Amino acid sequence: MQELIINILLGVVIITAVCLLVFVSRKGGMTKKQRTMMIRILVSSSVLLGLQFVSAEIFNTVDKYLFSSAGRWIRFTCYLIDYFIIGYDILKKAFKGIRNGRVFDENFLMAVATVGAMSLAVYENGEYLEAIAVMLFYQIGEWFQSYAVGKSRRNISSLMDIRPDYANIDIAGKLEQVDPDEVEIGSIIVVQPGEKVPIDGIIIEGNSSLNTSALTGESLPREAKVGDEVISGCISMTGVLKIQTTKEFGESTVSKILDLVENASSRKSKSEDFISKFAKFYTPAVCYSALALVILPPLVRMLFMGLAANWGIWIYRALTFLVISCPCALVISIPLSFFAGIGGASQQGVLVKGSNYLEILSKTKLVVFDKTGTLTQGVFEVNGIHHNEMENEKLIEYAALAESASSHPISKSLQRAYGKELDRNRVSDIQEISGNGIIAKVDGVKVAVGNDKLMKHLNISYIKCHHTGTIIHMAVNDAYAGHIVISDIVKPTSKTAVSSLKSAGVEKTVMLTGDAKKVAEGVASSLGIDEVYSELLPADKVEKVEELLNMKSSKSKLAFVGDGINDAPVLSRADIGIAMGAMGSDAAIEAADIVLMDDDPMKISKAIKISRKCLRIVYQNIVLALVIKFACLALGAVGIANMYLAIFADVGVMILAVLNAIRCMFVKKL
């Protein structure tokens, strides 16, 4: 009856685990190693279930036709083959650990416990179930851990996309592409529209709008003219530039960003796996205890009590002790709990790249934000029209038509605000003044659209604007006609997100941005951000995060939330990096530890709550497994717990731990 119950429980556990494994694997993303391991698990499970439900009488009848004990050894051989199918790599790792002086780890524990179980079964002509089942459960847990981390964690190599492939050198009037590493300081390079600036330098000819989003994260281009310094990684949008290099490629900005990411990744703080730490103490203690159980009681009986040593009984108890000692429920419940937590988070649009990041996230007390694309939408729109004497629609119409020939983001925002098809036949005498704006005639009316420099250039008095954003001044027939405010729109959930973080236990929020001080402070104030630092380059952001890391307590963790390539170094340097996945750059997504797929900052507080629930469940499973495990060890040492009770306790606890771990997936109400 006991054996039947054990077989049924074993069958339920293995079938449940295998079904979950197959379901997860169908989602794809497995490595070759994971696929091979999954096949081994499926084969071993099938063989074990088949052998368990084959009657021992079938093997006993073999004795009648071959020779005495033939059925016993055939049965042992079948189980041994199944054992090696699922556990040969663990035995190999344990042997390497012994050879390299790292004896007591989880591989050694698994090897000793399962080999002990096999030896005990051979000695008694008993059950080989424990050795194979324990190894099988361990491998299933390891597979889930490997899959969860491997599927979600990507390499940050896509950041290399910002590295320019070539530099244009003018040789005898012809452009030749050379490796940026070959360009010396003082060389003249040519950057055409749409090309990346490969090396830092000074413009000696031409002007253009530079897309600096790869470096500053700001979508508003910067106007560049002769004499201006430009840094590598920018993209020339409108004009041809001749640049005299001031640095070698290895010292240029783009190279430093790549170096920052690589070095920051190596300093990433990661929590050590609990099982490995636990095994450092648990494994040697268990092994020495089992050895003591073999030697001490028989010696005491012989030397002090005058009784028979009964070596066989105590060897049996020691091997039973080793079998019981294997923390099967522990080693499977931890990765399954984390995997379920990662799965539950992914259902809510939060992708976590590893279980260790959930643990770090649960301790987060300081959240640092990038601004553009993170707290704001990263799209510039007309946000107001002030001090105008004509109708708003007419002023926008004049501005949109005057800017109709430009591809500048500000021009595009004016054209979107106009919302009608542009008739360029209405526009004539277009004159663009670099870094100032545009003068044109619309329906024969002189219209000037630009910044305050344009108004000064035309000697037109203008009214300063106290609102946050880019200010576009308008003049019609040389008379001031008002100004248009264009600004990045704050995401509708940003303010609530900051508030929910504080209610979730985050002690401090900080915003870092490359934007102007006035704009940054306005956004931070409206959202309730505690501190703001503006006009920062990527290296400045890393330095600021370093300062914040040094200021916080050792137990609390710092999370950084960003979306641009420029944020990649900071995402890597922070204790936990969170990237916006929908609109964020590939480099930021690759460098981050957690990705928000819908760019909603509200998901940050949800992710923290999910991580804390997951860690609570992990600790519950650890306590449950250890309490029952030590109780069974005590019973096994005194001979009360037999093999079937040990298996029942181990498998039963494992089932409870798995059911508890599945709770991590239910996170909708958090």
C-alpha positions in Angstrom: 0.0 0.0 0.0 2.8 2.4 0.9 4.6 1.6 -2.4 1.4 2.3 -4.4 0.9 5.6 -2.7 4.5 6.6 -3.4 4.2 5.6 -7.1 1.0 7.5 -7.5 2.5 10.7 -5.9 5.6 10.3 -7.9 3.6 9.9 -11.1 1.5 13.0 -10.4 4.5 15.1 -9.6 6.5 14.1 -12.6 3.6 14.4 -15.0 2.8 17.9 -13.6 6.4 19.0 -13.8 6.9 17.6 -17.3 3.6 19.2 -18.6 4.7 22.6 -17.3 8.1 22.1 -18.8 6.7 21.2 -22.2 4.2 24.1 -22.1 7.0 26.6 -21.3 9.3 25.1 -24.0 6.6 25.6 -26.7 7.0 29.3 -26.3 10.4 29.0 -27.9 13.7 30.7 -27.1 15.5 27.6 -25.9 19.2 27.1 -26.3 20.6 23.9 -27.7 21.8 22.9 -24.2 18.3 23.6 -22.7 16.7 21.6 -25.5 19.0 18.7 -24.9 18.3 18.8 -21.1 14.5 18.9 -21.8 14.8 15.7 -23.9 16.8 14.0 -21.1 14.1 15.0 -18.6 11.3 13.6 -20.8 13.2 10.4 -21.6 14.2 9.8 -17.9 10.6 10.6 -16.7 9.1 8.2 -19.2 11.6 5.4 -18.3 11.1 5.9 -14.5 7.4 5.9 -14.7 7.5 2.8 -16.9 9.8 1.0 -14.5 7.8 1.9 -11.4 4.7 0.4 -12.8 6.3 -2.8 -14.0 5.7 -5.5 -11.5 8.7 -6.9 -9.7 7.3 -10.4 -10.5 8.3 -9.8 -14.1 11.9 -9.5 -13.2 11.7 -12.4 -10.7 10.5 -14.7 -13.4 13.6 -14.0 -15.3 15.5 -16.0 -12.6 13.7 -19.2 -13.6 14.9 -19.0 -17.3 18.4 -17.5 -16.9 20.2 -17.8 -13.6 19.6 -16.9 -10.0 19.4 -13.1 -9.4 19.4 -12.4 -13.1 16.1 -10.5 -12.8 17.5 -8.4 -9.9 20.6 -7.3 -11.9 18.5 -6.6 -15.1 16.2 -4.4 -13.0 19.2 -2.7 -11.5 20.7 -2.1 -14.9 17.5 -0.5 -16.2 17.4 1.9 -13.3 21.1 2.6 -13.6 20.8 3.5 -17.3 17.9 5.9 -16.4 20.0 7.3 -13.6 22.9 8.1 -15.9 20.5 9.6 -18.5 19.4 12.3 -16.1 22.4 12.6 -13.8 25.6 12.0 -15.7 26.4 15.7 -15.9 25.9 16.2 -12.2 28.3 13.4 -11.4 30.8 14.9 -13.9 30.6 18.3 -12.2 30.9 16.8 -8.8 34.1 14.9 -9.9 35.6 18.1 -11.3 34.7 20.0 -8.1 36.6 17.3 -6.1 39.5 17.4 -8.5 39.7 21.3 -8.3 39.4 21.4 -4.5 35.8 22.7 -4.4 34.3 19.6 -2.9 31.2 20.8 -1.0 28.7 22.2 -3.5 25.2 21.3 -4.6 26.6 18.9 -7.3 28.6 17.0 -4.7 25.5 16.8 -2.4 23.4 15.5 -5.3 26.0 13.0 -6.3 26.6 11.6 -2.8 22.9 11.4 -1.9 21.8 9.7 -5.1 24.8 7.3 -5.3 24.1 6.5 -1.7 20.5 5.8 -2.5 21.5 3.5 -5.4 24.0 1.7 -3.2 21.4 1.2 -0.5 18.9 -0.2 -3.0 21.5 -2.6 -4.3 22.4 -3.7 -0.7 18.7 -4.4 0.1 17.5 -5.4 -3.4 15.1 -2.5 -2.7 13.8 0.6 -4.5 15.9 2.7 -6.9 13.2 5.3 -7.0 14.8 7.8 -4.6 18.1 8.3 -6.4 16.5 8.9 -9.8 13.5 10.9 -8.6 15.7 13.3 -6.6 18.1 13.8 -9.5 15.1 14.3 -11.9 13.5 16.9 -9.7 16.8 18.7 -9.3 17.3 18.8 -13.1 13.8 20.1 -13.7 14.4 22.9 -11.2 17.7 23.7 -12.8 16.1 23.7 -16.3 13.4 26.2 -15.2 16.0 28.5 -13.7 18.2 28.3 -16.8 15.3 28.8 -19.2 13.9 31.8 -17.2 17.2 33.6 -17.2 18.4 32.5 -20.7 15.2 33.5 -22.5 14.9 37.0 -21.0 18.5 38.0 -20.6 20.2 39.2 -23.8 23.6 40.4 -24.6 24.2 44.2 -24.7 26.1 43.8 -28.0 23.4 45.8 -29.9 24.8 48.9 -28.3 27.6 48.4 -30.8 25.2 49.8 -33.4 26.1 53.3 -32.3 29.7 52.6 -33.2 30.3 54.2 -36.7 31.5 51.8 -39.3 33.6 54.3 -41.2 34.8 57.8 -41.6 34.8 59.8 -44.8 38.2 61.3 -45.8 38.5 63.8 -48.7 41.3 62.6 -50.9 41.9 64.5 -54.1 38.3 65.6 -54.2 37.0 62.1 -53.7 35.5 60.7 -50.5 37.0 57.5 -49.3 35.7 55.5 -46.4 38.3 54.5 -43.8 38.2 52.8 -40.4 37.7 55.4 -37.7 40.6 53.9 -35.8 42.9 55.0 -38.6 41.9 58.7 -38.4 44.5 60.8 -36.6 44.0 63.9 -34.6 43.7 67.0 -36.8 42.4 65.1 -39.8 39.5 66.5 -41.9 36.5 64.2 -42.1 33.3 64.7 -44.0 29.9 63.8 -42.6 27.0 63.7 -45.1 23.2 63.9 -44.2 22.0 60.7 -42.5 25.6 59.7 -41.5 26.9 59.4 -37.9 29.7 61.7 -36.7 32.4 59.1 -36.2 34.9 61.1 -34.1 34.8 64.2 -31.9 35.9 67.4 -33.6 35.2 71.0 -34.6 33.1 72.0 -37.6 35.3 74.0 -40.1 32.7 74.1 -43.0 29.0 73.7 -43.3 26.0 73.7 -40.9 23.4 71.1 -40.0 20.8 69.9 -37.5 22.3 67.2 -35.4 20.2 64.4 -34.0 21.8 63.9 -30.5 19.2 61.4 -29.2 21.7 58.6 -29.1 23.8 60.6 -26.6 21.4 62.8 -24.7 18.1 61.0 -25.1 16.5 64.3 -26.2 14.6 64.2 -29.5 15.0 67.9 -30.2 17.9 68.3 -32.7 20.7 70.7 -32.1 21.8 73.3 -34.7 25.5 73.1 -35.4 27.6 75.6 -37.4 31.2 76.5 -38.2 33.3 76.6 -35.0 30.9 74.4 -33.0 32.3 71.3 -31.3 30.5 68.0 -32.2 30.8 64.7 -30.5 30.7 61.3 -32.1 27.4 59.4 -32.1 25.4 62.3 -33.4 23.7 62.1 -36.8 23.8 64.9 -39.3 20.3 65.5 -40.5 20.2 68.3 -43.0 23.7 69.4 -44.2 27.2 68.3 -45.1 29.8 69.0 -42.5 33.6 69.1 -42.6 35.0 68.4 -39.2 38.6 68.6 -37.9 39.1 65.8 -35.4 40.2 66.7 -31.9 40.5 63.2 -30.6 41.4 59.7 -31.7 38.5 57.3 -32.1 39.5 55.4 -29.0 39.1 58.6 -26.9 35.9 59.8 -28.6 32.5 60.0 -26.9 31.0 57.0 -28.6 34.0 54.8 -27.5 33.7 56.1 -23.9 30.0 55.2 -23.8 30.8 51.6 -25.0 33.5 51.4 -22.4 31.2 52.7 -19.6 28.7 49.9 -20.4 31.3 47.2 -20.4 32.9 48.3 -17.1 29.5 49.0 -15.5 28.3 45.5 -16.4 31.4 44.0 -14.6 30.5 45.9 -11.5 26.9 44.8 -11.5 25.9 43.7 -8.0 24.3 40.2 -8.1 22.9 38.2 -5.3 24.6 34.8 -4.9 22.4 31.8 -5.5 20.9 30.7 -2.2 21.4 27.0 -2.7 25.1 27.4 -3.4 25.5 29.4 -0.2 23.4 27.0 1.8 25.3 24.0 0.4 28.6 25.4 1.6 27.5 24.7 5.2 24.7 22.1 4.7 26.5 19.7 2.5 29.7 19.1 4.6 27.6 19.0 7.8 25.3 16.3 6.3 28.2 14.3 4.9 30.2 14.4 8.2 27.1 13.6 10.1 26.4 10.6 7.9 30.0 9.4 8.4 29.7 9.9 12.1 26.5 7.9 12.1 28.3 5.0 10.4 31.3 5.0 12.8 30.3 6.4 16.2 27.3 4.3 17.3 28.9 0.9 16.5 32.0 1.9 18.3 30.1 3.1 21.3 28.1 -0.2 21.3 31.3 -2.3 21.1 33.6 -0.3 23.5 31.3 1.0 26.1 28.1 -1.1 26.1 29.5 -4.5 25.3 27.0 -5.0 22.5 27.3 -6.1 18.9 28.3 -3.3 16.5 25.6 -4.0 14.0 27.5 -2.2 11.2 24.9 -3.1 8.6 22.1 -1.3 10.5 24.1 1.8 11.0 25.3 1.9 7.4 21.7 1.5 6.3 20.7 4.4 8.6 23.6 6.6 7.3 22.6 6.0 3.7 18.9 6.7 4.6 20.2 9.9 6.3 22.0 10.9 3.1 18.9 10.2 1.0 16.7 12.3 3.4 19.3 15.0 3.4 18.9 15.8 -0.3 17.0 19.1 -0.3 14.7 18.2 -3.3 11.8 20.5 -2.3 14.3 23.3 -1.7 16.2 23.1 -4.9 13.1 22.9 -7.1 10.9 25.4 -5.1 13.3 28.3 -5.3 13.8 28.4 -9.1 10.1 27.5 -9.7 9.0 30.4 -7.4 11.2 32.8 -9.2 10.1 31.5 -12.6 6.5 31.8 -11.6 7.2 35.4 -10.4 8.9 36.2 -13.7 6.0 34.6 -15.6 3.4 36.6 -13.6 5.3 39.8 -14.2 5.5 39.1 -18.0 1.7 38.8 -18.1 1.6 42.3 -16.8 4.0 43.6 -19.4 7.1 43.5 -17.2 9.9 41.4 -18.5 12.5 40.4 -15.9 15.8 39.0 -17.2 16.7 36.8 -14.2 15.6 35.7 -10.8 18.4 37.6 -9.0 16.9 40.9 -10.4 13.6 40.1 -8.7 15.4 39.8 -5.4 17.2 43.1 -5.9 14.0 44.9 -7.1 12.3 43.9 -3.8 14.9 45.9 -1.9 14.6 49.0 -4.0 14.4 52.2 -2.0 15.7 54.8 -4.5 14.3 55.2 -8.1 16.2 57.4 -10.6 14.4 58.4 -13.8 15.5 59.6 -17.2 13.0 62.3 -18.5 12.4 62.1 -22.2 10.6 58.9 -23.3 10.4 57.7 -19.7 8.3 60.2 -17.8 7.4 62.1 -21.0 6.2 60.9 -24.3 9.3 62.0 -26.2 7.1 63.7 -28.9 7.0 67.5 -29.2 3.6 69.1 -29.7 2.2 72.6 -29.7 1.2 73.2 -26.0 0.1 76.8 -26.1 -0.2 80.1 -28.0 0.3 83.3 -26.1 0.2 87.1 -26.7 -1.2 86.8 -30.2 -3.6 89.3 -31.7 -4.8 87.2 -34.6 -6.8 83.9 -34.2 -4.8 80.8 -33.0 -5.7 78.9 -36.1 -4.4 81.7 -38.4 -1.1 82.0 -36.5 -0.6 78.2 -36.7 -1.4 78.2 -40.4 1.2 80.9 -41.1 3.8 79.0 -39.0 3.1 75.6 -40.6 3.2 77.0 -44.2 6.4 79.0 -43.5 8.0 75.8 -42.1 6.6 73.6 -44.8 9.9 73.0 -46.6 11.7 71.9 -43.3 12.0 68.4 -41.9 12.9 69.7 -38.5 10.9 68.1 -35.6 9.7 71.6 -34.6 8.4 72.1 -38.1 6.7 68.7 -38.0 5.0 69.6 -34.8 3.7 72.9 -36.2 2.5 71.0 -39.3 0.7 68.4 -37.1 -1.0 71.2 -35.2 -2.2 72.8 -38.4 -3.7 69.4 -39.4 -4.4 70.2 -43.0 -2.7 69.5 -46.3 0.0 72.1 -47.0 -0.3 74.0 -50.2 3.3 75.0 -50.9 2.3 77.2 -53.8 1.1 79.7 -51.2 4.7 80.0 -49.9 7.5 82.0 -51.6 10.8 83.7 -50.8 11.8 81.2 -48.2 14.9 82.3 -46.3 16.4 80.1 -43.6 18.7 81.7 -41.1 20.7 78.9 -39.4 20.2 78.7 -35.7 17.5 81.4 -35.8 14.5 80.4 -37.9 12.8 81.0 -41.2 11.5 84.0 -43.0 9.0 83.5 -45.9 6.0 85.0 -47.7 2.7 83.3 -47.2 0.0 84.5 -49.5 2.2 87.6 -50.0 2.4 88.3 -46.3 5.9 88.4 -44.7 6.1 85.8 -41.9 9.0 85.3 -39.6 9.1 82.1 -37.5 11.9 81.4 -35.1 13.6 81.9 -31.7 14.4 85.1 -29.9 17.6 85.4 -31.9 15.5 85.8 -35.1 13.4 88.5 -33.4 16.6 90.4 -32.4 18.0 89.9 -35.9 14.9 91.6 -37.4 14.9 94.3 -34.7 11.4 93.2 -33.6 10.4 93.6 -29.9 9.1 90.3 -28.5 7.6 89.1 -25.3 9.4 86.5 -23.2 7.5 83.4 -22.2 7.6 82.0 -18.7 6.1 78.6 -19.7 8.3 75.5 -20.0 9.2 74.3 -23.5 10.6 75.5 -26.8 9.3 79.0 -27.6 8.6 79.9 -31.3 8.2 83.6 -31.8 6.1 84.9 -34.7 6.2 88.2 -36.6 3.8 89.1 -39.4 4.7 92.0 -41.7 7.5 93.0 -39.3 5.1 93.2 -36.3 5.2 90.8 -33.4 2.3 88.4 -33.6 2.8 86.3 -30.5 4.6 83.0 -29.7 3.9 79.3 -29.8 5.0 77.0 -27.0 6.2 73.5 -28.1 7.0 71.0 -25.4 7.3 67.4 -24.7 4.1 66.0 -23.2 4.2 64.3 -19.8 2.8 60.8 -19.9 -0.7 60.7 -18.3 0.4 58.1 -15.7 3.7 59.6 -14.7 2.4 61.6 -11.7 0.4 58.7 -10.4 3.4 56.4 -10.9 5.7 58.6 -8.8 3.0 58.7 -6.1 2.5 54.9 -6.2 6.2 54.3 -5.8 6.3 56.2 -2.6 3.2 54.3 -1.3 5.1 51.1 -2.2 7.9 52.0 0.1 10.3 53.8 -2.2 12.0 56.5 -0.1 13.3 58.9 -2.8 12.8 59.7 -6.5 15.4 61.5 -8.6 15.3 62.6 -12.3 18.4 62.9 -14.5 18.2 64.5 -17.9 20.2 66.2 -20.6 17.5 68.8 -21.0 17.7 72.4 -20.0 17.4 73.2 -16.3 14.2 75.2 -16.6 12.4 72.4 -18.5 13.7 69.7 -16.2 12.7 71.5 -13.0 9.2 72.2 -14.4 8.6 68.5 -15.2 10.0 67.4 -11.8 7.9 69.8 -9.9 4.7 68.8 -11.7 5.3 65.1 -11.0 6.4 65.3 -7.4 10.0 64.2 -8.1 12.2 64.7 -5.0 15.4 65.8 -6.8 16.3 66.7 -10.3 19.7 67.1 -12.1 19.7 68.6 -15.6 22.0 69.3 -18.7 23.8 66.0 -18.2 25.7 63.9 -20.8 25.9 60.1 -20.4 29.1 60.2 -18.4 27.6 62.8 -16.1 24.6 60.5 -15.5 26.9 57.7 -14.6 28.8 59.9 -12.2 25.6 61.1 -10.6 24.4 57.5 -10.1 27.7 56.6 -8.6 27.2 59.4 -6.1 23.7 58.3 -5.3 24.9 54.7 -4.9 27.6 55.8 -2.4 25.1 57.8 -0.4 22.4 55.1 0.1 22.5 52.4 2.7 24.1 49.1 1.9 20.8 47.2 2.3 18.7 49.4 0.0 19.0 49.2 -3.8 18.9 51.8 -6.5 16.8 51.4 -9.7 17.3 53.5 -12.8 14.6 53.9 -15.4 15.5 55.0 -19.0 14.8 54.4 -22.7 17.7 55.8 -24.8 21.0 54.5 -26.0 22.5 57.2 -23.8 20.9 55.5 -20.8 22.6 52.2 -21.4 25.7 52.9 -19.2 23.5 54.1 -16.3 21.1 51.1 -16.7 24.1 48.8 -16.4 25.7 50.6 -13.5 22.5 50.9 -11.3 21.7 48.0 -8.9 18.7 47.3 -11.2 18.1 48.8 -14.6 14.6 49.3 -16.0 14.1 50.1 -19.7 11.0 51.3 -21.7 10.5 48.5 -24.2 8.0 49.9 -26.7 9.7 53.1 -27.6 13.1 52.5 -26.0 16.3 51.9 -28.0 17.5 48.4 -28.5 20.7 49.2 -26.6 18.8 50.3 -23.5 16.6 47.2 -23.6 19.7 45.0 -23.9 21.5 46.8 -21.1 18.5 46.7 -18.7 17.6 44.0 -16.2 13.9 44.7 -16.5 11.9 45.9 -19.5 8.5 47.6 -19.4 6.8 46.5 -22.7 4.2 49.3 -22.8 6.4 52.1 -21.5 3.9 52.8 -18.7 5.8 54.0 -15.6 3.0 52.8 -13.4 4.4 49.3 -14.0 7.5 50.1 -11.9 5.6 50.0 -8.6 3.7 46.9 -9.8 7.0 45.2 -10.6 8.3 46.1 -7.1 5.1 44.6 -5.5 5.5 41.5 -7.7 9.1 41.0 -6.6 8.2 41.4 -2.9 5.4 38.8 -3.2 7.7 36.4 -5.0 10.4 36.8 -2.3 7.8 36.2 0.5 6.8 32.9 -1.2 10.4 31.9 -1.7 11.2 32.4 2.0 8.0 30.5 2.9 9.2 27.5 0.8 12.6 27.7 2.2 11.3 27.6 5.8 8.8 24.8 5.0 11.4 22.7 3.3 14.1 23.1 5.9 11.9 22.5 8.9 10.5 19.3 7.5 13.9 18.3 6.2 15.7 18.6 9.6 12.8 16.9 11.3 13.1 13.9 8.9 16.9 13.9 9.3 16.5 13.6 13.1 14.0 10.8 12.7 16.2 9.0 10.1 19.2 9.2 12.4 17.4 7.4 15.2 15.9 4.8 12.8 12.3 5.9 13.0 12.1 7.3 9.4 12.3 4.5 6.8 12.9 5.1 3.1 9.2 5.3 2.2 8.6 7.9 4.8 11.6 9.9 3.6 10.3 9.8 0.0 6.8 10.7 1.1 8.0 13.7 3.1 10.3 14.8 0.3 7.8 14.5 -2.5 4.9 15.8 -0.4 6.9 18.9 0.6 7.9 19.4 -3.0 4.2 19.3 -4.1 3.3 21.9 -1.5 6.3 24.0 -2.5 5.3 23.9 -6.1 1.7 24.8 -5.4 2.9 27.7 -3.3 5.3 28.8 -6.0 2.5 28.9 -8.6 0.9 31.7 -6.4 3.6 34.0 -7.8 1.9 34.0 -11.1 -1.3 35.6 -9.8 -0.4 39.3 -9.6 -3.2 41.2 -11.3 -4.6 42.7 -8.1 -1.2 43.9 -6.8 
